Amino acid sequence: MKRILVFTLVAPPLSFATAFWVLLQLANWAGGSPSTFNLRQVALLPTVYLIGVIPALLAATYDFVMEEANVSYRAGLTATFAYAISYGPLVIAGPMEFTQGPAFWLFGLVGAVPAALCSWLATEQQQQPHLQTASA
């Protein structure tokens, strides 16, 4: 249950921040365009949740399966899976103009970065034993 909550509550806004406040700003900077950073873009969050909750649940399911199988590097594999489900639908767009160029490959990071962080957050942390001191 914790995994589903983490992925559905954290992944969509983190995907938004990765797309609009990191990748878009880097693309603008690389292209010589002015920055489009604006905190008023937060108004897009309801739309972000509508679009992002299904991929987030898919990534959570994949992460759960990897945890049950006791797979090493689960966060990295979940990030790779999320990269594929973020990038995959755009490949279907085919030879459209916006899908050309090497920067288009970065679009998968919109899903990979939040999935890796959510996988890490959903991991059960082992409790360290408390040392008790003997009092005299």
Number of C-alpha atoms within 10 A of each C-alpha: 6 10 21 19 15 20 27 20 15 19 31 27 19 20 23 22 17 20 19 18 18 14 18 17 18 15 14 13 13 9 9 9 11 9 13 13 12 9 8 7 13 13 9 11 14 12 10 17 19 10 12 21 17 13 19 28 18 17 31 25 16 19 31 19 14 17 16 9 10 10 12 10 10 21 24 18 19 30 25 20 21 28 23 16 18 19 20 13 10 15 12 10 11 11 9 10 8 11 16 11 8 7 11 13 12 14 20 21 21 24 30 29 21 27 33 23 19 28 25 18 16 20 15 9 8 6 6 6 6 6 6 6 6 5 4 3
